[in-house]
């Protein structure tokens, strides 16, 4: 009767005890912090801030037991944020609106999550958000952040399903890295062998032309100066035939401008292609081979040292001897090109001469008088060029990142009054003066210099290295480079802009507006070494991982003796190899994770066999303790050892928490047990 009442009470308590779900831990929201970096700069500004606000509110709400409960409030927030996304992008189609929508949904889900099921949904959505983050940006720093977020989410899931209290986080983290290490061989195999459905892993979305480069087919005053503080990478260049670059300044040619409007210049809307053989091929000792990895910028510009003549695949050589791509450059592109260290082309046809002497409709009389004075005494083009350079050198012109605003008709203002400018001001004004003096001239837009990375063996050229210079026609030499900026800012041609400005700031010759402490910090040896190491890793990431396209894969397959007969056979081969690896791995894990109890039982059975050989056999129904009692009576001299071995076996077999040392001790005792009747 009492037993029945006790069982009834127990069942009643079970029925009335409320079901308690595990609360969502704090670590998934913490992991989601690492998904924020790719959102900044790629999504509407309010999206990452809303996401961050939701995470902060979750940290505050969870200990107090608060959550977003009202269905009406959820619907209102969803509609408002959906409208904000449409207002920000003008559409709900595309990657950016879709990722923004996902980020908003994750934010709302975090605020309402409080059950085990909702916790798992948050983790799954966060993994999708990690994938979307990689679609937004494939930079190495972003990839590291997303990997950390992915690993922390797995660790939180491991700890959640273990049901343990929030203790040391390194235990589930160790399990996470073990799982990732086990998956790594399959991931590497798929990366190397799975057929490419495109030509690489790196691509950009959004307005690449505006966001990634300062290049334009129009050169306006202040357009290049605005890039003086930009750290965006334009391209990286290697010289396969030499460790460092060529002797002298490195002018990277990108675009040639013919149409003059005073302080503004413009390139042809449709560049005319020419053959690289039209200018003749220079001697082999005058050729420089470069291997260039260009960052995606959404336009067609390609870069090479003055003056390219070996046209890479998928490119054209435009009139003015510069390269342009047949296809828009929307992903990292790697190509080789040859350049000549001496002028090419010694003939100027009538059409080019007429175009290279075109002048704006209105030129002030003072500017015309200046040009006439430079070309006085009929001294020839070279003397006129030198006179113009001397004018810029001696008349108090200053080099500045903030020269103030100019418009295209402010040529006289620049030459006679303010005399402060950046490279585009000097190139535009110098080329206009040359045309007024009767010398064919054009403006070239490209990059100057680059920062050499000794660890990676490459030059890093940033957007801040954008530069404009001039070319004038000298009959005996052809198109000859003249850089008027070099007479105003000596030393700029031999350094990247950042190094040049750092030296000028240190000497007090120039003010850039940069924080002096930060400028000195960046130039510290330790900081420079860390930065060089990181840039070398970035270069390897871009070329070895993101640049692993179908062509590189074909070379790898050929070196491995595999012929790429098509995607389907290759997929089948990959799947067979993966299946074989998984079978081998499963067998190995089975051997490694065989229950320890099996070894304990095997040792005890060996002990029983030893006793059976001397006439003390164990009956199938006989337990260890009963058998030990009977064996001790049959073997009085070994009774103590029999009891000790049996007690150790029982403790190892049935007692919780037995350690490895006890197992070793048990094995030693069994192996040492020998007796005779």
Order of alpha helices (4+ residues) and beta strands (2+ residues): alpha-alpha-alpha-alpha-alpha-alpha-alpha-alpha-alpha-beta-beta-beta-beta-beta-beta-beta-beta-beta-beta-beta-beta-alpha-alpha-alpha-beta-beta-alpha-beta-beta-beta-beta-beta-alpha-alpha-alpha-alpha-alpha-alpha-alpha-alpha-alpha-alpha
